[in-house]
Amino acid sequence: MIIFLLLGILTGTITGLIPGIHSNNVSLLLLASPLFGFEAVVFTLSMCITQSFVDFIPAIFIGAPSTDTFEGVLPGHKLFIQGRGFEAICLTVFGGIIALIFGSIILSPFLIFINESWMGIRFFIPIILLFILGVIILNEENKQKKIIIVFVIFLAASHGLMFTDQIFPLIVGYFGIPTIIYSLDKIPLLKKQNEKTKIEIKTFFEGIIGIVGGIIVSVLPGIGSNLAAGTIRIFRDKIKTENYLVLLGSINTSAFFFSFSVLFILEKTRNGAMVVLREQIFFTPEEYILGIATMLLAGGFGGIITIFLAKKATYFFSQNRTKLFSILSIIVMIGSVFLFNGLVGLIVLFFSSTLGFFVILKKVNRSSCLASLIVPTMFFYIFILY
Amino acid sequence: MNEKQLSQICLLILIFGGILFFFTYQNDFKETSIDSVKIDEKGIFFGKIDYVIKQTPSTLFVFNDGNTILAYYPKATTLTKNDFVTLYAQKQIYNGEEELYVYKVIKE
């Protein structure tokens, strides 16, 4: 069993470090494997939780987003450019740890709540999502920017509706490539990365809010970690970059943590890895407790591994290789898109990058690009519920 | 809080999770047979289906691994007589009779 645990942690570390590879893809291999019950639980959960921590390293150090971390690219990369990349990673780890500690504490009330009320909650989702789009528009400071953001929302929504199976090129285009190219000439030639960090304890409050986001992600189909984070950011306009990274770390980890409980109670899940796991487990109480234990164990491991790797990366990037790696990361992102999404992915990437650039140059709220996720989700709920 | 203290918290969670993990993982399914498994024990059974009583909405069948026992699986299946199957199941008493409660059935 320990072998499956270590294998899961190793796989989660690798999938976290390589942009474009997600634990969901690796989980699919489980279907063809003879792993059942405890072995499947231990491998899948240790992989997913480890990845939820390690994921932030490429997002922050080279600005390469994944489907779970793209909201963190801009604030994380901003700190990195200021020489605070290591601190940014530690903040996301802190968020993940808060999610595990407080997530374990509130697990019982969560189980009762979800069992009794989940059918009712989903009826409000399309209304909430529409409200979010309204807030994004109204938050812009003047009429001209409001018109621009309506245009962006319209374009991003049409991208989302047209390219439903091309989420990776869409997010790389909106949040990855434009950010890196835009920041290329802003990277100081000899900016030394700080190898020390100081986390304010009061940021744990953001971690708690992140758990709420993670719960929403785990319960409602179509709502991803980034959509939840983006939504919370819209309602908390003046959130500090440091606090936002704690929030993101918490959402990313708690989304997996609670998805497993939702799978056990409702035998329904929206998470790709959990869909695979559903076919391989027996739904015994022992499996559930082992799953929680595995997530805590792998979370502790994942946190330590992430801090260790971030420290190594900090040393590496202190050698004035940032610019080189930024260029390299653009090549890796384009390569990953081609590898996983083919030629169509590259075409989608061109459209999404163009829109991403437009948003940066016009200095409007980048959350508007979330319309590519929000609008298809709204339609999804409208069609199945009403 | 600095990075060392953060690592220490991670280590504490790791240890706590490790203890919980150690005490839970021992009750796993192990390969066994109908006559050697005790009541309320779980096991992996390999054998043949002698007779299918019903297939939907749950499945009830007679399982044979050298000895025979009634097996109950709470989901619908397409199992038929003479299928070779692997069962992940628990032996239990139901209405005074021994039976297998099947968690998963894999057709060979």
Interface residues (C-beta under 8 A of the other chain):
Chain A: M1 L5 F36 G37 F38 V42 F86 C90 V93 F94 I97 L100 I101 K196 T197 K198 I199 E200 I201 F282 F283 T284 E286 I289 L290 I292 A293 T294 M295 L296 L297 A298 G299 G300 F301 G303 I304 I307 K311
Chain B: M1 N2 E3 L6 S7 I9 C10 L11 L12 I13 L14 I15 F16 G17 G18 L20 F21 T24 Y25 N27 D28 F29 K42 Y88 Y103 K104
